[in-house]
Amino acid sequence: MPPSRQAVREYSYLQFPKPNLPLDQNMSNYATAPDLNVADYLVLGLATWFVREDGEVIPVKVIEPIPSSALEAILKKIPTSYEKAYATELGQVMTADGSIQMPAQVFDNEAQICQDFEERAIAATRTYKVRPEATEHIKVGETYTDFNFSLEKKRILNAARVVKDDDNVKQHSHTHKVL
């Protein structure tokens, strides 16, 4: 006789002590991502964003994780704001306590780290675990620069959407009437 749903539900909430084992590359040391480990593949991109100040648009260099789907799309030569991409391992840029260290030989000191870097790096790393074939485009430790770099569509960091009455679309007079 199979166990009742209640019994299964109670069993799934039991807490088992974690064994005290030494950390290796097959084990996670990321509290927020137990499915990841330090050797997992990650691509970081150097993108040009813009900040709007007093009517002017000022360029800003930002380092951000690139998910596998975005990498595969921009490798097909679609216009992108990425100047370069660097393949690395998660443990090379993010420690277990969440501190972030960028490879100085790849990114200049002027580049800023994107907002929510830790969460975005974890999410991007998971995309490469799901699509391991995407890791073949750029080998770990290599930098790729042959993008179709374009700033035609500007990515604005501090964009504010102001809704005005003029934005309302006029509807036909019979739209809300029952005929």
C-alpha positions as CSV (number, residue, x, y, z in Angstrom):
1,M,0.0,0.0,0.0
2,P,1.6,3.3,-1.0
3,P,2.1,6.0,1.7
4,S,-0.6,8.6,2.1
5,R,0.1,12.1,0.7
6,Q,0.2,13.4,4.3
7,A,3.0,10.9,5.2
8,V,5.0,11.9,2.1
9,R,4.6,15.6,2.8
10,E,5.8,15.2,6.4
11,Y,8.8,13.1,5.3
12,S,9.9,15.6,2.8
13,Y,10.2,18.3,5.5
14,L,12.5,16.3,7.7
15,Q,15.9,17.9,8.3
16,F,18.9,15.7,7.9
17,P,22.3,16.8,9.3
18,K,24.8,17.6,6.5
19,P,28.0,15.6,6.7
20,N,31.1,17.6,7.4
21,L,33.2,16.8,4.3
22,P,36.1,18.7,2.8
23,L,35.2,21.1,0.0
24,D,36.2,20.0,-3.5
25,Q,35.2,21.1,-7.0
26,N,32.3,18.7,-7.1
27,M,30.6,20.2,-4.1
28,S,28.9,23.6,-3.8
29,N,30.1,26.2,-1.4
30,Y,27.5,28.8,-2.5
31,A,24.7,29.0,0.1
32,T,22.3,30.5,-2.3
33,A,23.1,28.0,-5.1
34,P,23.8,24.5,-3.7
35,D,23.6,23.1,-7.3
36,L,26.7,25.1,-8.4
37,N,30.3,24.6,-7.7
38,V,33.5,26.7,-8.1
39,A,34.4,25.0,-11.4
40,D,31.2,25.8,-13.2
41,Y,31.4,27.8,-16.5
42,L,30.5,31.5,-16.7
43,V,30.9,34.2,-19.3
44,L,31.3,37.8,-18.3
45,G,30.7,40.6,-20.8
46,L,31.9,44.2,-21.0
47,A,28.9,46.2,-22.1
48,T,28.4,49.9,-22.8
49,W,25.5,51.3,-21.0
50,F,24.4,54.9,-20.7
51,V,23.4,57.2,-17.8
52,R,21.2,60.2,-18.5
53,E,22.2,63.3,-16.6
54,D,20.9,66.8,-17.2
55,G,19.7,65.9,-20.7
56,E,23.1,64.4,-21.6
57,V,23.8,60.7,-22.2
58,I,27.1,59.5,-20.7
59,P,28.6,56.1,-21.6
60,V,29.5,53.7,-18.7
61,K,31.3,50.4,-19.0
62,V,29.6,47.6,-17.1
63,I,30.7,44.0,-16.4
64,E,27.8,41.6,-16.4
65,P,27.2,37.9,-16.7
66,I,26.0,36.7,-20.1
67,P,23.5,33.8,-20.1
68,S,24.0,31.0,-22.7
69,S,21.0,32.1,-24.9
70,A,22.3,35.7,-25.1
71,L,25.8,34.5,-25.9
72,E,24.6,32.3,-28.7
73,A,22.4,35.1,-30.1
74,I,25.2,37.7,-30.1
75,L,27.7,35.2,-31.6
76,K,25.3,35.2,-34.7
77,K,26.4,38.8,-35.3
78,I,23.3,40.6,-34.1
79,P,24.0,44.1,-33.0
80,T,25.0,44.2,-29.3
81,S,26.4,46.6,-26.7
82,Y,29.0,44.0,-25.6
83,E,32.6,44.8,-26.6
84,K,34.1,41.6,-25.3
85,A,33.2,38.4,-23.5
86,Y,35.5,36.5,-21.1
87,A,34.9,32.8,-20.2
88,T,35.9,31.8,-16.7
89,E,34.8,29.6,-13.8
90,L,32.4,30.8,-11.2
91,G,34.9,30.4,-8.4
92,Q,37.3,32.7,-10.1
93,V,35.0,35.7,-9.8
94,M,32.8,34.9,-6.9
95,T,33.7,33.4,-3.5
96,A,31.4,31.5,-1.1
97,D,30.8,34.6,1.0
98,G,29.6,36.5,-2.1
99,S,32.6,38.7,-2.5
100,I,33.4,39.5,-6.1
101,Q,36.8,39.7,-7.8
102,M,37.2,40.6,-11.4
103,P,40.3,39.5,-13.4
104,A,42.3,42.7,-13.8
105,Q,44.1,41.5,-16.9
106,V,40.7,41.3,-18.8
107,F,38.6,44.3,-17.5
108,D,39.9,47.8,-17.0
109,N,39.5,49.6,-13.7
110,E,37.0,52.0,-15.2
111,A,34.4,49.2,-15.7
112,Q,31.7,48.8,-13.0
113,I,30.1,45.6,-11.9
114,C,26.5,45.4,-12.7
115,Q,23.7,45.6,-10.1
116,D,22.7,42.2,-8.6
117,F,25.9,40.6,-9.9
118,E,25.8,37.6,-7.6
119,E,22.2,36.7,-8.5
120,R,22.8,37.2,-12.2
121,A,26.1,35.2,-12.2
122,I,24.3,32.3,-10.5
123,A,21.5,32.5,-13.0
124,A,23.8,32.7,-16.0
125,T,25.9,29.8,-14.7
126,R,22.8,27.6,-14.5
127,T,22.0,28.3,-18.1
128,Y,25.4,26.9,-19.1
129,K,24.7,23.8,-17.0
130,V,21.5,23.3,-18.9
131,R,23.1,23.9,-22.3
132,P,26.6,22.5,-22.0
133,E,27.1,22.9,-25.8
134,A,27.2,26.7,-25.3
135,T,30.4,26.3,-23.3
136,E,32.2,25.4,-26.6
137,H,32.0,28.8,-28.1
138,I,34.6,30.5,-25.8
139,K,37.0,28.3,-23.9
140,V,37.7,29.0,-20.2
141,G,40.4,31.8,-19.9
142,E,39.8,33.1,-23.4
143,T,38.4,36.5,-24.4
144,Y,36.2,36.9,-27.4
145,T,35.9,40.4,-29.1
146,D,34.5,39.7,-32.6
147,F,31.0,41.0,-31.8
148,N,28.8,43.2,-34.0
149,F,29.3,46.1,-31.6
150,S,26.7,48.8,-32.0
151,L,25.4,51.6,-29.8
152,E,22.5,52.4,-32.0
153,K,20.0,51.2,-29.4
154,K,21.3,52.7,-26.2
155,R,20.8,50.8,-23.0
156,I,19.9,53.4,-20.3
157,L,20.7,52.6,-16.7
158,N,18.6,55.3,-15.0
159,A,15.7,55.5,-17.5
160,A,12.5,56.7,-16.0
161,R,9.2,56.2,-17.8
162,V,6.8,59.1,-17.3
163,V,3.3,58.5,-18.3
164,K,1.4,61.5,-19.6
165,D,-2.3,62.1,-20.5
166,D,-1.1,62.5,-24.1
167,D,0.0,58.9,-24.1
168,N,-3.6,57.7,-23.8
169,V,-5.0,56.1,-27.0
170,K,-8.4,57.5,-28.1
171,Q,-10.9,54.7,-28.5
172,H,-13.8,54.6,-30.8
173,S,-17.0,55.9,-29.2
174,H,-18.7,52.4,-29.6
175,T,-15.9,50.5,-27.9
176,H,-17.6,50.1,-24.5
177,K,-21.2,50.2,-25.6
178,V,-23.4,47.2,-25.9
179,L,-25.0,47.3,-29.3
